[in-house]
Amino acid sequence: IAGDVMIVIGGAAGTLSEIAYAWMYDRPIIALSESGGWAKRLAGESIDHRREDTIVDCGSVEQLEAALRELLPKAGQ
C-alpha cells in the first residue's frame, strides 16, 4: 500500500477490498459517511481484532479536512 491515509468516499466491492488492505497494513482510514456506500456503513467501526482504533467518521468535507490535518503528521512515523 503506497498511501499514508485512506479516504473512503462511497464505494462498492472494490472499495471494500481497499479498506481491508489499508486496515491490514495499519493505515489510518477516514470515511466521508455522507457519501453513502461502504463509507457510510463502516464509518466509526472497527473491522476486526487486529487494531484497537476505528474508521474515522466524517460527516462533511470540512470534518474530513480537519481529520486529514490531524492524521497526516502522524502518518509514516
Order of alpha helices (4+ residues) and beta strands (2+ residues): beta-alpha-beta-alpha-beta-alpha
